[in-house]
Amino acid sequence: MVTIQEVAKHAQVSVGSVSRYLNGHKLKKQNMEKIKKAIEELNYKENLFAKGLKSNQTLSIGILMNNMQSIFSSTLISQIEEEMERHNYSILLNSYRNKIEKVEAKIDFLVDRKVDGLIIFEGENQWPVLKKVAEIDIPVLSINTTLDYPNVDSIIVNNRESAKEMIERMIDVGNKRIGIISVPQTASVARDRLTGAIDAFKERGMTEEQYAIYYGDFSQKSGYLGVKSLINQGIKSIFVTNYNMALGSLQYIFENGIKLGEDISFACFDYPGVSDIFYPRLTTVRQPVNQMGIVAVERMFERIQNPELTGKVIQLKNEINWGKSVKEWN
């Protein structure tokens, strides 16, 4: 699909000039002729999502995220921006960097910029500051967590179920004592992943003495220390519920000459394509990051076009990729 930016570049005018032309404003005759010619040559079709929108809309969406350095967030935002651009929309970013007390001010900042919708990454229902979203009269969408407000859409993935399935499969191929490297249980995503693993242990009749849990702090260093601690306890099967800590765990494993899939079983949560660079190929729970971005934008425009719609929960599925890093002890 040809974008308004491509038309502007082809016509050698600003994006704003093309937008004004499409909205019926008068421009310099020379510019109008250049834009018209570019539209014809590129076979540009005005985006249906943009047609009929109220004139006071800014063609922008606000995004409030926690950590801009997170590979999950950066990958997802890249996909969202790509999809938004197809609809001639831009994004306005803001972050709270684990400072929950700043969330309300950050939301105010974005709303004051007259964004047409708001996307919030990993907010939690127990945060009092998020009660503010119930008062916002623009579409609001939550990524990765469910926010229980009637005007909020939530896009989540089946973290609990996929963690459970991973542990069950590890047990089924003979991994009898498994160590989990988890994170502080302050976020629903973290709780879901650890709960899923424990669900599997219980269903397979394993007692707490037959598995171990190490709590890290999301950092690679804590993953490094976590796998070191578990291995020193004699544990030879590891499941890491966080990508950054998985990298730290792998660093320790490689530094100490431990062979994946031979000396140790290893599985973790992953992002598309990352596990493929390791040998042997890692066994991972792969998150549908790009799909989340596409679905988020589709739903946002449904809400913009139909203000009477109420929020709903959309659940996507992780994908388990069974590599060679989990040893079959049977």
C-alpha positions in Angstrom: 0.0 0.0 0.0 1.4 3.4 -1.0 1.6 5.8 1.9 1.1 9.5 2.1 4.8 9.8 2.9 5.7 8.2 -0.4 3.4 10.5 -2.3 5.0 13.5 -0.6 8.5 12.2 -1.5 7.5 11.6 -5.1 5.9 15.0 -5.4 8.8 16.7 -3.6 6.5 18.4 -1.1 5.8 18.0 2.6 3.6 15.4 4.1 1.5 18.2 5.5 0.9 19.6 2.0 -0.3 16.2 0.7 -2.6 15.9 3.8 -4.1 19.4 3.2 -4.6 18.6 -0.5 -6.4 15.4 0.3 -8.6 17.3 2.8 -9.7 19.8 0.1 -7.5 22.8 1.1 -6.2 25.1 -1.5 -2.4 25.1 -2.1 -0.1 26.7 -4.6 -1.2 25.7 -8.1 2.3 24.2 -8.8 2.2 22.0 -5.6 -1.4 20.9 -6.3 -0.4 19.7 -9.8 2.7 17.9 -8.5 0.7 16.1 -5.8 -2.1 15.2 -8.3 0.5 13.8 -10.7 2.3 11.8 -7.9 -1.1 10.3 -6.8 -1.8 9.2 -10.3 1.6 7.8 -11.0 1.8 5.9 -7.7 -1.9 4.8 -7.9 -2.3 6.1 -4.3 -5.6 5.2 -2.7 -6.6 7.3 0.3 -6.7 5.1 3.4 -10.2 4.0 4.3 -9.5 4.2 8.0 -8.8 7.9 7.6 -11.9 8.7 5.7 -14.7 10.3 7.6 -12.6 10.9 10.7 -13.4 14.0 12.7 -11.5 17.1 11.6 -10.1 17.6 15.1 -8.2 14.4 15.1 -4.4 14.6 15.1 -3.6 11.4 13.2 -1.4 10.3 16.2 -1.5 7.5 18.8 0.1 7.8 22.2 2.1 4.9 23.5 3.1 4.6 27.2 5.7 2.0 27.9 7.9 1.0 30.7 11.4 0.4 29.3 12.5 1.6 25.9 15.5 -0.7 26.0 13.4 -3.8 26.3 13.7 -6.0 23.2 10.0 -6.9 23.5 8.9 -3.3 23.6 11.2 -2.1 20.9 10.2 -4.9 18.5 6.5 -4.4 19.2 6.7 -0.6 18.8 8.5 -1.1 15.5 5.6 -3.3 14.2 3.0 -0.8 15.6 4.7 2.1 13.9 4.9 0.2 10.6 1.2 -0.6 10.8 0.3 3.0 11.8 2.2 4.4 8.9 0.0 2.4 6.5 -2.9 4.4 7.9 -1.0 7.7 7.7 -0.8 7.8 11.5 2.2 8.6 13.7 3.1 7.5 17.2 4.0 9.6 20.3 6.2 7.7 22.8 6.5 8.2 26.5 7.9 5.9 29.3 7.7 5.5 33.0 10.8 3.4 33.6 9.4 1.4 36.6 8.3 4.6 38.3 4.6 3.8 38.8 4.0 7.2 40.5 4.8 8.9 37.2 2.2 7.0 35.1 -0.6 9.5 35.7 1.5 12.4 34.6 2.7 10.5 31.6 -0.9 9.7 30.6 -1.8 13.4 31.0 1.1 14.4 28.8 -0.1 12.2 25.9 -3.8 13.0 26.3 -2.9 16.8 26.4 -1.3 16.3 23.0 -4.7 15.3 21.7 -3.7 11.8 20.6 -6.6 9.9 19.0 -5.9 6.8 21.0 -3.7 5.5 23.8 -1.7 2.2 24.1 -0.4 1.2 27.5 2.3 -1.4 27.9 2.2 -3.8 30.9 0.0 -1.7 33.2 -1.4 -3.5 36.2 -5.0 -3.3 37.7 -3.7 -2.8 41.2 -2.1 0.5 40.2 -4.4 3.3 41.5 -3.1 5.7 39.0 -4.6 3.6 36.1 -8.1 4.4 37.3 -7.6 7.5 35.2 -8.1 5.5 32.0 -11.7 5.1 32.9 -12.2 8.8 32.5 -10.5 9.1 29.1 -12.8 9.6 26.1 -10.4 8.1 23.5 -9.8 4.5 22.7 -7.4 2.8 25.2 -5.6 -0.4 24.6 -3.5 -2.5 27.0 -0.6 -4.6 25.8 0.4 -7.8 27.6 -2.0 -7.3 30.6 -5.7 -7.2 31.1 -7.0 -3.9 32.5 -10.5 -4.3 33.9 -12.1 -1.1 32.6 -15.1 -1.1 30.2 -13.4 1.3 27.7 -10.1 -0.6 27.5 -9.1 -3.3 25.1 -6.5 -5.8 26.2 -4.2 -7.9 24.1 -2.6 -10.7 26.0 -0.9 -14.1 25.2 -1.4 -17.5 26.9 1.7 -17.3 29.1 0.4 -19.6 31.8 -0.7 -22.3 29.4 2.5 -22.2 27.3 4.8 -22.3 30.4 2.8 -25.3 31.6 3.1 -27.1 28.3 6.9 -26.5 28.1 7.5 -28.0 31.6 5.2 -30.9 30.8 7.2 -31.7 27.7 10.5 -31.4 29.6 9.2 -33.8 32.2 7.9 -36.2 29.6 11.4 -36.6 28.0 12.9 -37.5 31.3 13.9 -34.2 33.0 13.1 -35.2 36.6 14.4 -32.2 38.5 13.9 -28.8 36.9 15.1 -25.4 38.0 13.0 -22.3 37.2 14.7 -18.9 36.8 11.9 -16.4 37.4 11.4 -12.7 38.2 9.7 -10.8 41.0 6.0 -11.6 41.0 4.8 -8.0 40.8 3.6 -8.3 37.2 0.8 -10.5 35.9 3.0 -11.8 33.1 5.6 -13.0 35.6 3.0 -14.6 37.8 1.3 -16.3 34.8 4.6 -17.9 33.6 5.6 -19.1 37.0 2.1 -20.3 37.8 2.0 -22.3 34.6 5.3 -24.1 35.5 4.0 -24.9 38.9 0.7 -26.2 37.4 2.8 -28.7 35.4 4.7 -29.9 38.4 1.5 -30.5 40.3 -0.2 -32.3 37.5 2.8 -34.6 37.1 2.7 -35.3 40.8 6.0 -33.6 41.6 6.7 -32.2 45.1 8.4 -28.9 45.9 11.5 -30.9 46.7 11.7 -32.0 43.0 12.0 -28.5 41.6 13.7 -25.3 42.5 12.9 -21.6 41.8 15.5 -18.8 41.6 14.2 -15.3 41.6 16.2 -12.8 39.5 15.6 -9.2 38.7 15.2 -9.2 34.9 18.9 -8.5 34.3 21.4 -10.7 32.5 23.6 -10.7 35.6 20.8 -12.3 37.6 20.3 -14.9 34.9 24.0 -15.7 35.1 23.9 -16.0 38.9 20.7 -17.9 38.8 21.8 -20.7 36.5 25.1 -20.9 38.5 23.1 -21.4 41.7 20.9 -24.1 40.2 23.7 -26.0 38.6 25.6 -25.9 41.9 22.6 -27.6 43.5 22.9 -30.4 41.0 20.1 -29.4 38.8 20.6 -30.2 35.1 17.3 -29.0 33.6 16.7 -25.2 33.4 13.7 -23.1 32.3 14.1 -19.4 32.2 10.9 -17.2 32.1 12.6 -14.0 31.0 14.6 -13.3 27.8 17.3 -11.0 29.4 18.0 -13.5 32.1 18.1 -16.3 29.6 21.0 -14.5 27.9 22.8 -14.3 31.2 22.2 -17.9 31.8 23.6 -18.9 28.5 26.7 -16.8 29.1 27.5 -18.8 32.2 26.8 -22.1 30.4 29.1 -21.2 27.5 31.9 -19.8 29.7 32.0 -23.0 31.7 32.1 -25.3 28.8 28.7 -26.8 29.5 27.1 -28.5 26.5 23.5 -27.7 25.8 21.4 -30.7 25.2 24.1 -33.0 26.5 25.3 -31.9 29.9 22.2 -29.8 30.6 18.6 -29.2 29.4 17.8 -25.6 28.7 14.6 -23.8 27.6 13.4 -20.2 27.8 11.0 -17.5 26.6 12.3 -16.0 23.4 11.6 -13.4 20.7 11.2 -14.2 16.9 14.5 -15.3 15.4 16.8 -14.9 18.4 17.0 -18.6 19.4 18.0 -19.6 15.8 21.5 -18.1 16.2 22.4 -20.6 18.9 23.8 -24.1 18.4 22.2 -26.4 19.2 19.0 -24.5 18.4 17.3 -23.5 21.6 14.0 -24.9 22.8 11.8 -21.8 23.4 8.4 -20.3 24.0 8.3 -17.8 21.2 6.0 -14.8 21.7 3.9 -13.5 18.8 5.3 -10.0 19.0 4.6 -8.9 15.4 1.1 -10.3 15.5 0.5 -8.4 18.7 1.4 -5.2 16.9 -0.8 -5.9 13.9 -3.8 -6.8 16.0 -3.3 -3.8 18.3 -3.4 -1.4 15.4 -6.4 -3.2 13.8 -8.4 -2.9 17.0 -7.4 0.7 17.6 -8.8 1.7 14.3 -12.0 -0.3 14.9 -12.4 1.8 18.1 -11.6 5.1 16.4 -14.1 4.4 13.6 -16.8 3.1 16.0 -16.6 5.1 19.3 -19.7 3.2 20.7 -17.6 0.0 20.9 -16.6 -1.2 24.4 -13.3 -2.9 25.3 -12.7 -6.6 24.9 -9.9 -9.0 25.7 -8.0 -10.5 22.7 -5.8 -13.5 23.5 -3.0 -14.6 21.2 -1.0 -17.8 21.4 2.7 -18.3 22.1 4.5 -20.9 19.9 6.7 -23.6 21.4 9.7 -24.3 19.3 11.3 -27.6 20.3 15.0 -27.4 19.5 18.0 -29.5 20.6 18.8 -27.8 23.9 16.6 -30.0 26.0 18.1 -33.4 26.6 15.9 -36.5 26.3 17.0 -38.5 29.3 14.6 -41.4 28.7 
